[in-house]
Amino acid sequence: MENPVMIFGAGSLGLTALDIFQRNEVVVYGFLDDNKALHGQEFGDVSVLGDTDDDGFLKIIGPKTEACIAISDGRVRKQLVKLLNERRKTQPVNAIHDTAVVSKLATIGHGNLIAARAVINPMATVGQHCLILTGAIVDSRATLADFVQLGPGAIINSGVQIEESAYIGAGAVLVSGITVGKGARIGAGSVVVENVPANSTVFGNPAKGI
């Protein structure tokens, strides 16, 4: 990556993104965050510069800097992606930790954050603007649609289909071949052995609706 990157979000996920870029020797220009209490704070030598809709900083995204959205709230991520697409005609870049294992036979979209020791196996497909946190595994031929979030240590077995904006909690295990519907939520540590309907929440071993 030739240009420096601006990170949207200065919380814990933003710091994860900062670490990823610095480990990959990518210059981070700064953070943008709507929490005014963070404005002016520095993390190492990288400052929180202003709000996420600050035109003074947005105007340099595209020609002079790249953008990375490191915010866990999926609705906010969607809003910021739309802002960057429409106002700056640009897509956020991927942030991939140097210890993550991403197969050359996998398909990866734009704007994803793939954290330390995550694994994306051959023929897996990851859409756009997904969060794949520390140690999560996406096995062969599994598919993640856009804006999916995998918590730390989640295991997505082969052939699983996860639809847009679904949330998979830390340590959850999804058995091979099931489908998780759009906007569904799976609780931490759950073992999911059957399809999960859209917009539902399941929890437990085996996971049941709550």
BELSUL-V475235 format. One record per residue. N is the residue number from 1. RES is the residue in one small letter. PSI is psi as a letter, one per 20 degrees, with the letter a starting at -180 (999 if undefined). OMEGA is omega in whole degrees, -180 to 180 (NA if undefined). D_CENTER is the distance of its C-alpha to the mean C-alpha in Angstrom with 1 decimal. Layout:
N_RES_PSI_OMEGA_D_CENTER ; N_RES_PSI_OMEGA_D_CENTER
This chain:
1_m_o_-175_18.7 ; 2_e_g_-177_21.8 ; 3_n_q_170_20.8 ; 4_p_r_-177_19.3 ; 5_v_q_172_15.9 ; 6_m_p_-179_15.5 ; 7_i_p_175_12.6 ; 8_f_o_-177_12.1 ; 9_g_p_-179_12.1 ; 10_a_k_175_14.4 ; 11_g_b_-176_13.7 ; 12_s_h_179_12.6 ; 13_l_h_175_9.0 ; 14_g_h_178_10.7 ; 15_l_h_174_13.1 ; 16_t_g_178_10.8 ; 17_a_g_178_9.8 ; 18_l_g_179_13.6 ; 19_d_g_-180_14.5 ; 20_i_g_-177_12.6 ; 21_f_g_-179_14.3 ; 22_q_h_177_17.5 ; 23_r_h_178_17.7 ; 24_n_j_177_17.4 ; 25_e_k_174_20.1 ; 26_v_p_180_18.3 ; 27_v_p_175_19.8 ; 28_v_o_-178_17.8 ; 29_y_g_-180_19.9 ; 30_g_a_176_18.8 ; 31_f_q_165_16.6 ; 32_l_p_-177_16.9 ; 33_d_q_-178_16.7 ; 34_d_i_176_18.8 ; 35_n_o_-174_20.1 ; 36_k_h_178_23.4 ; 37_a_h_180_24.2 ; 38_l_i_-175_21.7 ; 39_h_p_-179_23.3 ; 40_g_i_177_25.2 ; 41_q_q_179_23.7 ; 42_e_p_174_23.1 ; 43_f_o_-167_20.8 ; 44_g_c_178_22.9 ; 45_d_k_-178_24.0 ; 46_v_p_-173_21.1 ; 47_s_q_169_21.8 ; 48_v_o_-166_20.3 ; 49_l_h_-176_22.1 ; 50_g_a_-179_21.9 ; 51_d_r_-179_20.3 ; 52_t_i_179_17.4 ; 53_d_k_-179_20.2 ; 54_d_o_-176_22.6 ; 55_d_h_-179_24.4 ; 56_g_h_178_25.8 ; 57_f_h_179_22.5 ; 58_l_h_-174_20.8 ; 59_k_i_178_23.8 ; 60_i_i_179_23.0 ; 61_i_p_-175_19.6 ; 62_g_f_-178_20.4 ; 63_p_h_-173_23.8 ; 64_k_h_179_23.2 ; 65_t_q_170_19.6 ; 66_e_r_179_16.1 ; 67_a_q_173_13.2 ; 68_c_p_179_9.7 ; 69_i_o_-177_8.0 ; 70_a_m_-178_7.0 ; 71_i_p_-173_8.0 ; 72_s_h_-180_7.4 ; 73_d_o_-176_10.0 ; 74_g_h_180_9.1 ; 75_r_g_178_12.5 ; 76_v_g_178_12.2 ; 77_r_g_180_9.1 ; 78_k_g_180_11.4 ; 79_q_g_-178_14.3 ; 80_l_h_175_13.1 ; 81_v_g_178_12.2 ; 82_k_g_179_15.7 ; 83_l_g_-178_17.3 ; 84_l_h_178_16.2 ; 85_n_g_-172_17.3 ; 86_e_g_-175_20.5 ; 87_r_h_-177_21.7 ; 88_r_i_178_20.5 ; 89_k_l_-177_20.4 ; 90_t_q_176_17.3 ; 91_q_q_173_13.8 ; 92_p_q_-180_11.0 ; 93_v_r_173_10.9 ; 94_n_q_171_8.8 ; 95_a_o_-174_8.6 ; 96_i_o_-178_9.9 ; 97_h_q_-177_12.0 ; 98_d_i_176_15.6 ; 99_t_i_175_16.1 ; 100_a_q_178_13.5 ; 101_v_o_-179_15.6 ; 102_v_o_-178_14.7 ; 103_s_q_174_17.7 ; 104_k_i_178_19.4 ; 105_l_j_175_20.1 ; 106_a_q_178_16.5 ; 107_t_p_-175_15.2 ; 108_i_p_179_11.8 ; 109_g_b_-178_11.1 ; 110_h_q_166_10.1 ; 111_g_k_-180_7.4 ; 112_n_q_170_4.7 ; 113_l_o_-179_4.1 ; 114_i_o_-168_6.6 ; 115_a_a_-174_8.6 ; 116_a_p_173_12.4 ; 117_r_j_170_14.4 ; 118_a_q_-179_11.9 ; 119_v_p_174_13.9 ; 120_i_o_-171_13.5 ; 121_n_r_-176_17.2 ; 122_p_q_177_19.5 ; 123_m_j_171_19.4 ; 124_a_q_179_16.0 ; 125_t_p_176_14.0 ; 126_v_p_-178_10.3 ; 127_g_c_-177_10.2 ; 128_q_q_172_8.4 ; 129_h_k_177_5.5 ; 130_c_q_174_3.6 ; 131_l_o_179_2.0 ; 132_i_o_-167_5.5 ; 133_l_a_-166_7.4 ; 134_t_p_173_11.0 ; 135_g_j_178_13.3 ; 136_a_q_-178_11.7 ; 137_i_p_173_13.7 ; 138_v_o_-172_13.5 ; 139_d_r_-173_17.2 ; 140_s_p_177_19.2 ; 141_r_j_169_19.3 ; 142_a_q_-177_16.6 ; 143_t_p_173_14.6 ; 144_l_p_175_11.2 ; 145_a_a_-177_11.6 ; 146_d_q_172_9.5 ; 147_f_k_174_7.1 ; 148_v_q_176_7.3 ; 149_q_p_174_6.1 ; 150_l_p_179_8.0 ; 151_g_r_180_9.8 ; 152_p_p_175_11.7 ; 153_g_j_177_14.3 ; 154_a_q_-180_13.6 ; 155_i_o_180_15.7 ; 156_i_o_-173_15.4 ; 157_n_r_-170_18.8 ; 158_s_q_175_20.2 ; 159_g_j_178_20.5 ; 160_v_q_176_18.2 ; 161_q_o_179_17.0 ; 162_i_o_-174_14.1 ; 163_e_r_-170_14.4 ; 164_e_p_171_12.4 ; 165_s_j_175_10.7 ; 166_a_q_-179_11.8 ; 167_y_p_180_10.8 ; 168_i_o_-174_12.0 ; 169_g_r_-178_13.3 ; 170_a_p_174_13.9 ; 171_g_j_178_16.5 ; 172_a_q_178_16.8 ; 173_v_p_178_18.5 ; 174_l_o_-176_18.7 ; 175_v_r_-173_21.9 ; 176_s_p_167_22.4 ; 177_g_i_-178_22.8 ; 178_i_r_177_21.7 ; 179_t_p_175_19.8 ; 180_v_p_-173_17.5 ; 181_g_r_-179_18.1 ; 182_k_p_176_16.2 ; 183_g_j_180_15.0 ; 184_a_q_179_16.3 ; 185_r_p_-180_15.5 ; 186_i_p_-175_16.5 ; 187_g_q_-180_17.7 ; 188_a_p_176_17.2 ; 189_g_j_-178_19.6 ; 190_s_q_172_20.5 ; 191_v_o_-172_22.0 ; 192_v_o_-173_21.6 ; 193_v_i_179_24.5 ; 194_e_r_-177_24.8 ; 195_n_q_180_23.0 ; 196_v_p_-178_21.2 ; 197_p_q_177_22.2 ; 198_a_q_173_20.0 ; 199_n_j_178_19.4 ; 200_s_r_177_20.9 ; 201_t_p_179_20.2 ; 202_v_q_-177_21.3 ; 203_f_q_172_22.0 ; 204_g_a_180_24.3 ; 205_n_o_-4_25.9 ; 206_p_q_-175_26.4 ; 207_a_p_177_23.9 ; 208_k_q_180_25.8 ; 209_g_q_176_25.2 ; 210_i_999_NA_25.6
